[in-house]
């Protein structure tokens, strides 16, 4: 049975909110990762990678807000500290000293991690009948898979 946020029981809200907070954390860390790479990329692919990393961080900045607002719609606290996000995230910070190829690989893996996290969150939400969160997760996961494909195409030889 499909349920709106207000109709979900407390256990469902807590479980879904926690999974969404994981998604917010990984999105926020990847946003900063993309911005760091945007600032620091060098080499013959500078132009296209500079632009791609910018598209990624601009997309992710909006996405983290959408995800956090869904957390709040569930009446769960949205993680808002950088330290908390870094602790929770499976995606790790980077310092921007990587080569352009390493940046592409790291960002591709981050996109794949985000897609998997969102797929799991969507499945969890579906199990509770929360199709609105499921839909948000599906849409976001698709974006991350698309970014992963763009990045993987840079590595194909």
N, C-alpha and C positions, 0 to 999 in steps of 0.2 A: 504494500500500500504506500503510495506516495504521500510524503508529509512535508509541510513547510517547516521552517526553522522553529517557529513558536510551538509547533505540535510535537516536536521531538522530545523524548524524555531526557532527563539530566545525564544519564550514562551515555546516551547517543551523542548529545551535544559535546560532552567532555571528550569522548573518543574522536569524534570528527574534528573538533577544535584542535586537539593535539596534533592530529595528522595534518591539518591545514597549517598550524604553526610551524611544523617541520617544512612544509612547502614554502612558507613565507621566509623562513630562515635561509633555506637553500637558494631561493630567488634573490634575496638581499645580498648574500655573499657572492653570488654569480653576477649580480649587477655591478658590484664593486670590482670584481675580477675583470669584467668586460671593460670597465672604465680604465682600470690600471693598464690593461693591454692596449686599449685605444691610445692612451698617452705615450706608451713606451715602445710600441711596435716599430721595427726598423727593417730595412732591406728592400729588395726589389718589389715585394708585394705590399709595401707600406700603404699605398693609396686604397686599394680594395679592402685590405684588412682593417685599416683605420676606420673606413666607412662601415664595414660589417660589425666591428666591435661597438661602434656607436649605435647602430640599429639594435643590437642586442641589449645594450644597457638602457636605451630609451624604452624598448618594449618591456624589459624586466622591471623598470621603475614603476610603470603603470600596473603591471601584473602583481607586484607585491602589495600594492594598495588594494587591488580587487580581492586578493586572497585574504588580507587582513580584515577587510570590511566584512567578508563572509564569516570570519571567525567571530567578529563582534555581533553579526546578525544571529549567531548561535548563542549569544550571551556568554561567550568565553573570552577570557583576557587574551589580547593579541600581544605576543612577544614584541617588545619594542626596543630592546637594548642590543647594541652591537655585540657585546660580550655574550649575551644569551644566544644570539643567532649563531655566532661562531662556535659556541659550545655544542649546539644542537645540530649544526649542518654537517652533512657528509662531504660537502665540497669545502676544500681548504683554501685559505688565502694564498696568494702568490705575490712576489715582490716586483714583477715586471722585468726581471733581468733575463728572462727566457728568450730563446731565439724565436723568430716568427713561426717556425714549424712547431716548436714546443708549445707556444701560445695556442696555436690552432688545436693541437691534440688535447691540451688541458681544457680548453673551452668546449671542445666536442664532448669530452667525457663529462663535463659539468652539465651540459645539455641532456645527455643520456641519463645521468643521475636524476636530474629534475623530472624528466619524462617518466621515469620509473617511480619516483616518489609520488608524483601526481596520479599515476595510474593506480597505485596502491590506495591513495586517499580516495579516489573515485570509487574503487571497489568497496571500500569500507562504507562510504556514504550510501552507495546503492544498497548495501546490506541492511541499512537502517531505513531505507525508503526515502533518503534525502537526494532526490533527483536533481535539485538545483545545485547542490555542491558537486554532485557527480558530473553534471554538465560543465560547470566551471573547470573542473579538473581535466575533463576530456579536451576542452578547448585549449587550455594552457599546455597540456601534455603534447598536443598536436603541434603547437608553436615550437616547443622545445625540440621535438623530433625534426621539424623542418630546419631549425638552426643547426642541429647536429648533422643533418644531410648536407647543408651548405658548407659546413666546416670540413666534413669528411671528403667532400669533392675537391677541396684544396689539397688534400693529402694523396689523392688518387694519382697514380702516375701512368 
